[in-house]
Amino acid sequence: MKNVNNSFLVWISLGILIVMLFNPANAENTKQPRRNVNLSPFESWRSAYFCLMNQSNACNHKTNYIITLNGTLNVQDSEIKDFCTNGCYDHTLLVFKCIQDVKKDFHFATKAHISFVKNVTINACDVLKGFDTKYKNPNSATSLYGRIYMPLISTLMTMTFIATFGV
């Protein structure tokens, strides 16, 4: 009797293991990324990517109306009314909201912050003027000037202090 109970438990355990191995459960929700648990930066990046991959039927007719990982939207003056009124603008704002919900510090591949691209899009539809969200990083000369400016000022102030008070 004891041997029968042990083999029964082994078969039940193997059955549960097989059911768990072949269960088609998916831990990530690709259609509604806000439902994912974003405990690590990697998971929040994946959820933001899933936000970008959610497409709308309203925007599929123009490829430059769809926001991608590079963060560029290019809408000409002649197309702005179509973009803003036919659902692409609303879909783009929903994508931005989804990204901000899952990863607040999201940057596109061009290093443009999500708020920059969102503000450009909102302002363009407010004034109905075409826009391009290409982001330009400051060049190295600008960065160099920013890095040298404060140490230079503090050195000059220190020298002035020493010369004035003879310390």
C-alpha positions in Angstrom: 0.0 0.0 0.0 2.8 2.3 0.9 4.5 1.7 -2.5 1.2 2.4 -4.4 0.8 5.8 -2.6 4.4 6.8 -3.5 4.0 5.9 -7.2 0.7 7.8 -7.2 2.4 10.9 -5.9 5.2 10.6 -8.4 2.7 10.3 -11.3 0.7 13.3 -10.0 3.9 15.3 -9.7 5.0 14.4 -13.2 1.5 15.2 -14.6 1.6 18.7 -13.0 5.1 19.3 -14.3 4.1 18.3 -17.8 1.0 20.6 -17.7 3.2 23.5 -16.5 5.8 22.9 -19.2 3.3 22.9 -22.0 1.1 25.7 -20.7 1.1 28.5 -23.2 1.0 31.2 -20.5 2.7 34.5 -21.4 4.0 36.7 -18.5 4.1 39.8 -20.7 1.1 41.5 -22.0 2.1 42.9 -25.4 -1.3 44.4 -26.2 -1.7 46.2 -22.9 1.8 47.0 -21.6 0.5 49.0 -18.7 -0.5 45.7 -17.1 3.1 44.4 -17.0 5.0 44.5 -13.8 7.9 46.8 -14.5 10.2 46.0 -11.6 13.5 46.4 -13.5 14.6 48.9 -16.1 14.8 46.1 -18.7 11.1 45.2 -18.2 10.0 48.9 -18.4 12.0 49.3 -21.7 10.2 46.3 -23.1 6.8 47.6 -22.0 7.6 50.9 -23.7 8.6 49.0 -26.8 5.2 47.2 -26.7 3.5 50.6 -26.4 5.2 51.7 -29.6 4.2 48.5 -31.4 0.5 48.9 -30.7 -0.8 50.1 -34.0 -4.0 51.9 -34.9 -6.0 51.4 -38.1 -6.3 55.2 -38.3 -2.6 55.7 -38.9 -1.6 52.7 -41.0 -2.0 54.6 -44.4 1.0 56.8 -43.8 4.3 55.5 -42.5 5.6 58.9 -41.4 2.5 59.3 -39.1 3.6 56.4 -36.9 6.0 57.0 -34.0 8.8 54.4 -33.9 11.9 53.8 -31.6 13.8 56.6 -33.4 11.2 59.1 -32.2 10.8 60.9 -35.5 7.4 62.0 -36.8 7.5 64.0 -40.0 4.2 65.7 -41.0 4.2 68.3 -43.7 2.1 71.5 -43.7 -0.2 70.0 -46.3 -0.8 66.8 -44.2 -1.2 68.3 -40.8 -5.0 68.6 -40.9 -5.3 65.0 -41.9 -2.9 63.9 -39.1 -4.6 65.9 -36.4 -8.2 65.2 -37.3 -8.3 61.6 -38.6 -7.2 59.8 -35.5 -3.4 59.6 -35.9 -2.9 62.5 -33.4 -5.1 60.8 -30.8 -3.4 57.5 -31.3 0.1 59.1 -31.0 -1.0 60.8 -27.7 -2.2 57.5 -26.4 1.2 55.9 -27.3 3.0 58.8 -25.5 0.7 58.3 -22.4 1.4 54.6 -22.4 5.1 55.1 -22.6 5.1 57.7 -19.8 3.0 55.3 -17.7 5.5 52.4 -18.0 8.8 54.3 -18.2 8.8 58.0 -17.1 12.4 58.6 -18.2 12.1 57.1 -21.7 14.4 58.4 -24.4 14.2 57.6 -28.1 17.1 56.3 -30.1 18.0 59.9 -31.1 18.3 60.7 -27.3 15.2 62.8 -27.5 13.1 62.7 -24.3 9.5 61.6 -24.6 8.3 65.0 -23.4 10.2 66.8 -26.2 8.5 64.7 -29.0 5.1 64.9 -27.2 5.3 68.7 -26.9 6.3 69.2 -30.5 3.4 67.1 -31.6 0.9 68.9 -29.4 2.1 72.3 -30.4 2.0 71.4 -34.1 -1.7 70.3 -33.9 -2.6 73.4 -31.8 -1.4 75.7 -34.6 -2.0 73.3 -37.5 1.6 73.7 -38.8 3.7 70.8 -40.1 6.5 69.5 -37.9 9.5 67.2 -37.7 10.6 65.7 -34.4 14.2 65.1 -35.4 16.3 65.8 -32.3 19.8 67.3 -32.6 22.3 66.7 -29.9 24.5 69.6 -29.0 27.8 69.4 -30.8 31.0 68.8 -29.0 32.0 72.5 -29.0 28.9 73.5 -27.2 29.4 70.7 -24.6 33.1 71.7 -24.2 32.0 75.3 -23.6 29.6 74.2 -21.0 32.2 72.1 -19.3 34.9 74.9 -19.3 32.7 77.8 -18.4 32.1 77.2 -14.7 35.6 76.1 -13.7 37.0 79.2 -15.6 34.7 81.5 -13.7 35.5 80.0 -10.4 39.2 80.2 -11.0 39.0 83.8 -12.0 36.9 84.6 -9.0 39.4 82.9 -6.7 42.3 84.7 -8.3 40.5 88.0 -7.8 39.8 87.2 -4.2 43.4 86.4 -3.5 44.7 89.5 -5.3 42.2 91.8 -3.6 42.6 90.6 0.0 46.3 89.4 -0.3 45.6 86.1 1.3 
